[in-house]
């Protein structure tokens, strides 16, 4: 039984997340038809009318590099938007990052959705990016405003704690002006950062009450800093499982947020997505990334089933 349609004030958009559940060696290999798993997923998303593809980043995992995967997807599609879920900023050179993203936005015809984060609490990942956990926030807070300047200003001079630039230009500029940045996270510090630096909010593993309170906090902080975040730029990553939550995700959630009921933040079955998305829309969210936590037996069938359940919510 489905929930009654929620009252909506903003345009609902449904994206699909890819990469976090994939653990099988060879999953991405290109077969005789010229397309591996990613090519098949992208073709289905484009055909069915999904708003966007979001690609996970795990430097030490079996996922593809998100910039490479998004560039591949851009070349296979004409309409599908593309975002990393999320690109880890601490450890990246801001000039090279700005250049790569501007280039991708140009080549995709303005379809890039930049999304940045601090990175997960994982020793292997932190070693890969080479930034101590305690230093990540400072790196992020300096790098993101600098990247924005490189996207918009002809020549950039910058002298900060970590980066020193004299007369640096990034060309070509992104096609989208401005190129809006999405941030994740639901901790108090992450909500404040989004209010200060973000253009949109895309948290994960969050319940409707958390969405409503997060929107209120971000809006208040943005107002305090003389900024405005569009009311339609609040969303959520909506994870679901076909069977049970993989233990690696369950352990991570329990260690970070022991008070959270996993069933409140992870939908069970494709059929549970409609109710969960409706609840989040009622809480004020309108941009969603549907994300399978366990490996589907049939990716094509899963994408079709998700489309049947929730794509009609797009207005």
Protein Blocks (a to p, Z undefined) as FASTA:
>chain_A
ZZdddddfbdcdddddehjlpcbghklpccfkopafklmmmmmmmmnopabdcddddfkb
mbdcfklmmmmmmmmpmkbccddddddfbhpafklmmmmmmmmmmmnnopaccdddebia
dfklmmmnopafklmmmmmmmmmmmmmmmmmmmbdcdddfkbccehiacddddfbdcddd
ddedjbfklmmmmmmmmcbdcdehiafklmmmmmmmmmmmmmmnopacdfklcccddddd
fkbgcfklmmmmmmmmmmbcfklmccghjklmmmmmmmmmmnopabdcdddfbdcfblkl
mmmmmmmmmmmmpZZ
